[in-house]
Amino acid sequence: MGYYDIDDILMEDEHVTAIARIDCASLAFLRPYNSTNTAASTSSTTLMTNEKVSLPLWTLPFLCFDSRFFDVTLPKHFSDSFRKKLDAGGDSFNLRLKSPYFYSSGFLLCSLVSSSPSSRRSSDNRLTLLKKECTLLLSVLKKTFIGSRLRKTLDWSLSFRDEDCTSYTSTLTTEELTLFEIGARASLGYQEWKRKGSRFIQVSGIVKSKDRRVVSPEDKGGDKGVKQMGEFEEEEGKKRRRIEERL
Amino acid sequence: MSMNFTSTASNLLPTLKRCTWLPQYHTSLLPQIYAEVQRHRETCNQIYTSGQVDNTLSDSCKPILQLHLQSILRIKRILLSYMNYRINRITDLVYESSVIPENFRSLLSGEERTFNECYNDLISEYSDSIGVSFLEYSGGIRGGDGSTLPHFVEIQVEQERGGVVDNGVEVGLEGGSRHWVRREAVEGMVRRGEVEQRDVEV
């Protein structure tokens, strides 16, 4: 995780459900558009206490944990029932459908909850329960990530050759997909090395995908003192014989 | 008002990952993002001024104020990530091809092109000062005594490319010719696609 990491920034745009603990002025726009909460006046701009809203992960530190304006609840894909299913055998699930950043968002939630300063107050029952849930969630996430899914991902990435494996990769989360791509690149590199040896110079990928640019001889100063073709052939022949003698 | 305060800036990032190199520099979106930051700033001032009760900010105003402030910081982070990603791709390109292909050049802003030229000059200057070329990889096989054995490759020249100097001897690269030259003399040209290495091992 890093400040400049694009995946981290995109991951923090994922939403979780939160409940307001106080009346919040000018936050009525956070209400879901199909909200049926009768306590709220539709013309009011104030979000009332106990209203449910959806907040992105990047707002949680200052809205839910540092200052207890909201209480956060875990998303459905981190709930107790889904955790038990994952614990039983997670390699058949399409985790990408649940969340493209399934692991990262889970780890972030767990770290925010555990490092929250308010969690040290034992009277805060809701947060204490949340902390217990996050402890269980953390162990399930770790077990799922390094378990049979990882083995299957590495197996696919090292052995897929030229086959179309999108039916498998479309079920992977972003983190698993990154591992898959690393394994696939390593596997392809190994195959290339076996076929052509480490001595074959690779053309830059950017040049391969575009038309070749024309470099005029003037750029290289090639016209100055260049000998005739016949003399080159003679010299090349001499060089080749020298090489053969050395070998 | 959008639920995601940083929705305009967030549009910058997904396109980065989808392109093979870089997308077109977003000259149209950036003024909108700057305007959004200004709006957040003005709103913060208004809330702070109007939310005062007995010289302290009322609790109900604190969440919205925090949201606006943190949105500004998040937009800053998004912009910096965007620039950082592009700059890294541009500097990586210097080592693959010292000249940016014309069709790639149009994807960059004026400042990025200037950065690329300055970076290229800096690397060349440093390479000259220490006598090692970073832009032309000088590979080779290490001998047992630590010396580097010369490694020869055969290249096929499709179009005339001037000439290269191989161990003090000038080798002309006429169109349709083939040559045995040292790897380090032509490695850069092969990587740029100017000549083609033939699949023959020595």
Contacts between the chains, C-beta under 8 A, distances in Angstrom:
chain1	res1	chain2	res2	distance
A	3	B	77	6.4
A	3	B	80	7.6
A	3	B	81	7.7
A	4	B	77	8.0
A	4	B	80	6.4
A	4	B	81	4.6
A	4	B	84	4.6
A	4	B	85	7.5
A	5	B	81	7.3
A	6	B	13	5.2
A	6	B	16	6.2
A	6	B	17	6.6
A	6	B	81	5.7
A	6	B	85	6.4
A	9	B	10	7.8
A	9	B	13	6.2
A	9	B	77	6.6
A	9	B	78	6.1
A	9	B	81	6.0
A	10	B	10	7.8
A	10	B	13	6.1
A	10	B	14	7.1
A	13	B	4	6.6
A	13	B	10	6.3
A	22	B	59	5.9
A	22	B	60	6.5
A	22	B	63	8.0
A	23	B	60	5.1
A	24	B	60	5.9
A	24	B	63	4.5
A	24	B	64	6.6
A	25	B	51	7.3
A	25	B	58	7.8
A	25	B	60	4.4
A	25	B	61	5.2
A	25	B	63	7.9
A	25	B	64	5.9
A	26	B	47	7.4
A	26	B	61	7.8
A	26	B	64	4.5
A	27	B	63	6.0
A	27	B	64	5.6
A	27	B	67	7.5
A	29	B	1	4.4
A	29	B	2	7.8
A	29	B	3	6.7
A	30	B	3	6.1
A	46	B	60	7.0
A	54	B	3	6.8
A	56	B	3	7.8
A	56	B	4	5.9
A	58	B	70	7.4
A	58	B	74	5.9
A	59	B	67	6.6
A	59	B	70	6.8
A	62	B	66	4.9
A	62	B	70	5.7
A	63	B	63	6.0
A	63	B	66	6.6
A	63	B	67	7.3
A	67	B	62	6.8
A	67	B	63	7.8
A	67	B	66	7.1
A	69	B	62	7.1
A	69	B	63	4.6
A	70	B	63	7.9
A	196	B	199	6.3
A	197	B	201	5.7
A	199	B	151	6.5
A	199	B	153	7.1
A	199	B	183	7.3
A	199	B	201	6.5
A	200	B	197	6.4
A	200	B	199	7.0
A	201	B	153	7.1
A	201	B	183	7.2
A	201	B	187	5.5
A	201	B	190	4.2
A	201	B	191	6.2
A	201	B	197	5.3
A	202	B	191	6.9
A	203	B	190	6.5
A	203	B	191	6.1
A	203	B	192	7.8
A	203	B	193	5.1
A	204	B	96	4.1
A	204	B	97	5.6
A	204	B	191	5.0
A	204	B	192	6.4
A	204	B	193	7.0
A	205	B	20	7.7
A	205	B	96	7.7
A	206	B	21	6.2
A	206	B	93	6.8
A	206	B	96	6.2
A	206	B	97	6.4
A	206	B	101	6.8
A	206	B	104	6.9
A	207	B	96	7.8
A	207	B	97	6.3
A	207	B	101	7.3
A	207	B	191	7.5
A	207	B	192	5.8
A	207	B	193	3.9
A	208	B	193	7.0
A	209	B	20	6.7
A	210	B	101	5.6
A	210	B	103	6.0
A	210	B	104	7.7
A	212	B	193	5.0
A	212	B	194	7.2
A	213	B	99	7.7
A	213	B	101	6.0
A	213	B	102	7.3
A	214	B	159	6.7
A	215	B	161	6.2
A	215	B	162	7.4
A	215	B	194	6.0
A	217	B	160	5.9
A	217	B	161	7.3
A	217	B	162	4.2
A	218	B	162	7.9
A	219	B	162	6.9
A	220	B	161	6.5
A	220	B	162	3.0
A	220	B	163	6.4
A	220	B	164	7.8
A	221	B	162	6.5
A	221	B	163	7.7
A	222	B	160	7.5
A	222	B	161	6.9
A	222	B	162	2.2
A	222	B	163	4.1
A	222	B	172	6.6
A	222	B	173	7.0
A	223	B	162	7.2
A	225	B	170	6.3
A	226	B	162	7.8
A	226	B	163	5.5
A	226	B	170	6.8
A	226	B	172	4.2
A	227	B	170	7.6
A	227	B	172	6.4
A	229	B	172	8.0
A	229	B	174	6.2
A	229	B	177	7.5
A	232	B	171	7.3
A	232	B	172	5.7
A	232	B	174	7.6
A	232	B	177	7.3
A	235	B	169	7.1
A	235	B	171	8.0
A	236	B	179	6.0
A	236	B	180	6.5
A	239	B	180	5.8
A	240	B	180	5.7
A	243	B	152	6.0
A	243	B	180	6.7
A	243	B	202	7.2
A	247	B	202	7.4
